[in-house]
Amino acid sequence: MKVSVVICTYAMDRYDVFSECVDSILAQTYEPLEVVLVVDGNEDVFEQVQEDYGDLDDAVFHCNNENQGISHSRTKGAKLASGEIVAFIDDDAVAEEDWIAEIVRVYQETNAIAVGGHVAPDWVTEKPDFFPEEFYWLVGCDERGMGEHMEELRNTYGSNISFQRDVFLSVGGYDENTGRQGDRHIQAHEAPVCIRMANKYGKGVIYNTDAVVHHKLFNYRGDFRWLVGRSFWQGYSKRIMDLLLPEAKGDKNQYLAQLMFTFVPIRLMELLSDPSISKVKQLIAISIFTVTVGLGYLYGVLRVDRSQLATTGNAMEPV
């Protein structure tokens, strides 16, 4: 079973981190493995990629004519790939050496059509003491309560997800209304492709917590103001998801109920039994992030209707 790993990048100031990601894929224990490197409209970066990795035996290189966004780039990479399985990892993540082996094991042992794994936070700076694990999804890492080992989820996160290639392409790949493009980012772009997949095939993504990648979290991702802004645009993005795919609504309701009726009460009991400033800060952060997500969603309700999504990018906002 051949696996193609698609890695997309776009900026020279991320090149060292991107190289670390690529090297972690080249160090995988699994074979046969193909590396698909897609540069999103930056010729200087593409030239450097070809110089550094052009001698690889099983690799594909592509540069978009212009910046077209992560969703376009990932789908393009899947189209260029030759593997039965296409796996995706962010360019600022590093995979453990058995990542692909663990992904493939699930395909071999089950009838899975999509498999994801655990995205662990890798703080480049010291982890902020106010940042609650329940909101790791703000920075693209698995949050508290994400799911159980080998559970079928709607989707895992974009830095650790894979599909049967023909299944992925049959549902159209990633929706180009979503995902990072320059300074515009409608978030949670794994949800649409996974919902379309579930609608067509009746299956979700198997969550193998033994398939691990480490997502780098740089200083700005621990900045409180940045996280509040991120929360707002996540809420806005969730409104866009509801317009694109109404099936997405149930997932938000389930998460909110788990947060409010399970995790917050547990945190309150822990605070009472063993008080600390950091526990107080995290409870306050949960409240602020939750309210801010709600405000972003409300802004989306007031600002965007379904007709505006007919033109790609109309609903995009800077973050």
MARVEX-145133 format. One line per 10 residues: number of its first residue (from 1); their letters; for each residue x, y, z of C-alpha. Coordinates in nm, 3 decimals, decimal comma, padded with zeros to 5 digits. Layout:
N
NUM	a	X Y Z  ... $
END
This chain:
319
1	mkvsvvicty	00,000 00,000 00,000  00,177 00,310 -00,123  00,129 00,631 00,075  00,175 00,983 -00,062  00,242 01,253 00,198  00,141 01,601 00,082  00,321 01,898 00,240  00,230 02,250 00,132  00,431 02,563 00,205  00,447 02,921 00,079 $
11	amdrydvfse	00,688 03,150 00,265  01,067 03,164 00,286  01,057 03,268 00,651  00,898 02,929 00,728  01,150 02,733 00,523  01,361 02,598 00,811  01,050 02,468 00,985  00,919 02,325 00,656  01,251 02,145 00,603  01,225 01,988 00,947 $
21	cvdsilaqty	00,880 01,863 00,855  00,999 01,715 00,524  01,297 01,549 00,693  01,065 01,383 00,945  00,873 01,229 00,655  01,191 01,111 00,487  01,282 00,939 00,817  00,958 00,735 00,828  00,993 00,362 00,889  00,723 00,278 00,635 $
31	eplevvlvvd	00,770 00,201 00,266  00,663 00,255 -00,011  00,631 00,629 00,053  00,603 00,923 -00,183  00,658 01,288 -00,085  00,451 01,553 -00,265  00,579 01,906 -00,206  00,349 02,188 -00,315  00,464 02,551 -00,302  00,181 02,802 -00,311 $
41	gnedvfeqvq	00,290 03,063 -00,561  00,642 03,149 -00,441  00,909 03,079 -00,704  01,198 03,152 -00,466  01,074 02,890 -00,222  01,014 02,644 -00,506  01,370 02,687 -00,635  01,503 02,619 -00,285  01,283 02,309 -00,253  01,412 02,174 -00,583 $
51	edygdlddav	01,771 02,246 -00,484  01,738 02,072 -00,147  01,512 01,779 -00,239  01,538 01,744 -00,616  01,747 01,428 -00,590  01,479 01,230 -00,405  01,377 00,915 -00,589  01,008 00,914 -00,505  00,898 01,275 -00,490  00,670 01,515 -00,675 $
61	fhcnnenqgi	00,725 01,892 -00,691  00,473 02,156 -00,789  00,445 02,535 -00,766  00,112 02,713 -00,812  00,117 03,003 -01,056  -00,011 03,229 -00,777  -00,109 03,205 -00,412  -00,430 02,999 -00,417  -00,455 02,886 -00,057  -00,398 02,573 00,146 $
71	shsrtkgakl	-00,719 02,401 00,034  -00,635 02,435 -00,336  -00,275 02,331 -00,273  -00,364 02,018 -00,078  -00,616 01,905 -00,335  -00,363 01,970 -00,611  -00,109 01,760 -00,421  -00,358 01,473 -00,394  -00,423 01,490 -00,769  -00,050 01,472 -00,840 $
81	asgeivafid	00,006 01,186 -00,594  00,035 00,824 -00,702  -00,027 00,651 -00,368  -00,340 00,462 -00,271  -00,341 00,667 00,049  -00,284 01,041 00,064  -00,177 01,185 00,400  -00,154 01,550 00,501  00,070 01,725 00,752  00,122 02,097 00,816 $
91	ddavaeedwi	00,456 02,247 00,721  00,518 02,351 01,084  00,473 02,001 01,226  00,709 01,708 01,277  00,596 01,347 01,248  00,713 01,066 01,473  00,901 00,806 01,271  00,620 00,548 01,287  00,345 00,798 01,194  00,275 00,651 00,851 $
101	aeivrvyqet	00,319 00,295 00,974  00,047 00,357 01,234  -00,180 00,519 00,974  -00,139 00,226 00,736  -00,195 -00,030 01,012  -00,549 00,100 01,058  -00,623 00,074 00,686  -00,489 -00,281 00,681  -00,676 -00,397 00,991  -01,010 -00,224 00,930 $
111	naiavgghva	-01,230 -00,110 00,643  -01,137 00,256 00,704  -01,157 00,508 00,422  -00,992 00,785 00,628  -00,752 00,775 00,923  -00,624 01,054 01,145  -00,397 01,073 01,444  -00,295 01,276 01,745  -00,168 01,633 01,696  00,044 01,710 02,003 $
121	pdwvtekpdf	00,135 02,069 02,097  00,506 02,148 02,066  00,553 02,482 02,242  00,853 02,665 02,100  00,814 02,904 02,390  00,689 02,829 02,741  00,325 02,721 02,747  00,107 03,006 02,882  -00,036 02,915 03,221  -00,377 03,058 03,122 $
131	fpeefywlvg	-00,423 02,838 02,813  -00,675 02,554 02,877  -00,641 02,218 02,704  -01,008 02,237 02,606  -00,916 02,509 02,355  -00,613 02,351 02,191  -00,826 02,338 01,876  -00,765 02,712 01,845  -00,403 02,632 01,755  -00,466 02,319 01,549 $
141	cdergmgehm	-00,389 02,063 01,821  -00,609 01,797 01,977  -00,818 01,938 02,259  -00,930 01,769 02,577  -01,218 01,536 02,491  -01,118 01,507 02,124  -01,201 01,136 02,113  -01,096 00,788 02,216  -00,833 00,570 02,054  -00,972 00,407 01,736 $
151	eelrntygsn	-01,300 00,596 01,768  -01,468 00,710 01,446  -01,482 01,091 01,442  -01,624 01,335 01,193  -01,272 01,460 01,128  -00,930 01,500 01,280  -00,713 01,807 01,222  -00,534 01,898 00,903  -00,187 01,833 01,038  -00,266 01,465 01,087 $
161	isfqrdvfls	-00,526 01,326 00,850  -00,526 01,081 00,562  -00,772 00,942 00,308  -00,802 00,676 00,049  -00,698 00,890 -00,244  -00,986 00,791 -00,472  -01,236 00,862 -00,192  -01,084 01,205 -00,124  -01,093 01,305 -00,489  -01,441 01,159 -00,546 $
171	vggydentgr	-01,588 01,413 -00,299  -01,398 01,702 -00,454  -01,111 01,737 -00,207  -01,092 02,046 00,012  -01,343 02,327 -00,030  -01,160 02,635 -00,159  -01,400 02,862 00,035  -01,209 02,742 00,340  -00,853 02,730 00,464  -00,562 02,970 00,477 $
181	qgdrhiqahe	-00,497 03,197 00,177  -00,261 03,484 00,243  -00,420 03,683 00,528  -00,761 03,521 00,485  -00,854 03,208 00,674  -01,191 03,041 00,708  -01,094 02,776 00,959  -01,186 02,411 01,015  -01,146 02,324 00,649  -01,128 01,950 00,721 $
191	apvcirmank	-01,497 01,948 00,816  -01,649 02,002 00,468  -01,454 01,726 00,293  -01,519 01,484 00,579  -01,891 01,564 00,589  -01,919 01,510 00,214  -01,729 01,183 00,257  -01,964 01,070 00,533  -02,269 01,164 00,325  -02,144 00,961 00,029 $
201	ygkgviyntd	-01,980 00,663 00,201  -02,141 00,659 00,546  -01,805 00,662 00,725  -01,594 00,906 00,924  -01,227 00,924 01,021  -01,072 00,660 01,246  -00,873 00,833 01,522  -00,550 00,645 01,596  -00,386 00,820 01,890  -00,066 00,620 01,828 $
211	avvhhklfny	-00,013 00,805 01,499  00,150 01,121 01,632  00,271 01,449 01,488  00,404 01,742 01,690  00,268 02,082 01,586  00,499 02,373 01,661  00,338 02,654 01,856  00,536 02,975 01,821  00,526 03,272 02,058  00,232 03,447 01,895 $
221	rgdfrwlvgr	00,008 03,141 01,945  00,040 03,189 02,319  -00,052 03,558 02,307  -00,385 03,617 02,480  -00,502 03,889 02,240  -00,416 03,673 01,941  -00,612 03,381 02,090  -00,915 03,602 02,154  -00,904 03,720 01,794  -00,861 03,362 01,680 $
231	sfwqgyskri	-01,166 03,263 01,885  -01,375 03,531 01,716  -01,282 03,419 01,365  -01,330 03,055 01,462  -01,686 03,144 01,557  -01,728 03,329 01,229  -01,587 03,027 01,044  -01,835 02,798 01,215  -02,117 03,012 01,079  -01,970 02,972 00,729 $
241	mdlllpeakg	-01,954 02,596 00,784  -02,321 02,594 00,880  -02,409 02,772 00,556  -02,190 02,547 00,342  -02,289 02,227 00,522  -02,576 02,241 00,774  -02,471 01,896 00,901  -02,181 02,066 01,081  -02,411 02,217 01,347  -02,440 01,907 01,564 $
251	dknqylaqlm	-02,068 01,884 01,630  -02,058 02,234 01,784  -02,353 02,163 02,010  -02,194 01,841 02,135  -01,864 02,017 02,207  -02,032 02,303 02,392  -02,235 02,062 02,606  -01,924 01,862 02,693  -01,736 02,181 02,781  -02,009 02,334 02,997 $
261	ftfvpirlme	-02,146 02,024 03,168  -01,836 01,805 03,200  -01,506 01,990 03,183  -01,600 02,315 03,356  -01,754 02,133 03,658  -01,444 01,911 03,680  -01,224 02,221 03,675  -01,431 02,387 03,945  -01,398 02,082 04,170  -01,022 02,069 04,108 $
271	llsdpsiskv	-00,994 02,438 04,191  -01,179 02,393 04,518  -00,974 02,090 04,621  -00,635 02,231 04,514  -00,652 02,609 04,445  -00,399 02,778 04,216  -00,372 03,099 04,015  -00,325 02,909 03,689  -00,649 02,715 03,742  -00,836 03,041 03,796 $
281	kqliaisift	-00,678 03,190 03,483  -00,777 02,888 03,275  -01,139 02,900 03,390  -01,151 03,270 03,302  -00,994 03,195 02,963  -01,254 02,925 02,894  -01,529 03,179 02,963  -01,373 03,450 02,745  -01,293 03,218 02,454  -01,641 03,065 02,461 $
291	vtvglgylyg	-01,814 03,403 02,461  -01,584 03,532 02,186  -01,654 03,231 01,966  -02,023 03,303 02,014  -01,976 03,668 01,916  -01,791 03,563 01,602  -02,073 03,328 01,513  -02,329 03,604 01,568  -02,125 03,840 01,349  -02,136 03,575 01,077 $
301	vlrvdrsqla	-02,514 03,543 01,114  -02,555 03,919 01,071  -02,300 03,963 00,794  -02,315 03,658 00,566  -02,597 03,473 00,392  -02,579 03,171 00,163  -02,586 03,378 -00,156  -02,257 03,546 -00,064  -02,080 03,209 -00,068  -02,150 03,171 -00,438 $
311	ttgnamepv	-01,842 03,384 -00,504  -01,531 03,224 -00,362  -01,374 03,437 -00,094  -01,667 03,673 -00,035  -01,703 03,547 00,321  -01,331 03,559 00,392  -01,200 03,786 00,664  -00,847 03,869 00,779  -00,715 03,712 01,098 $
END
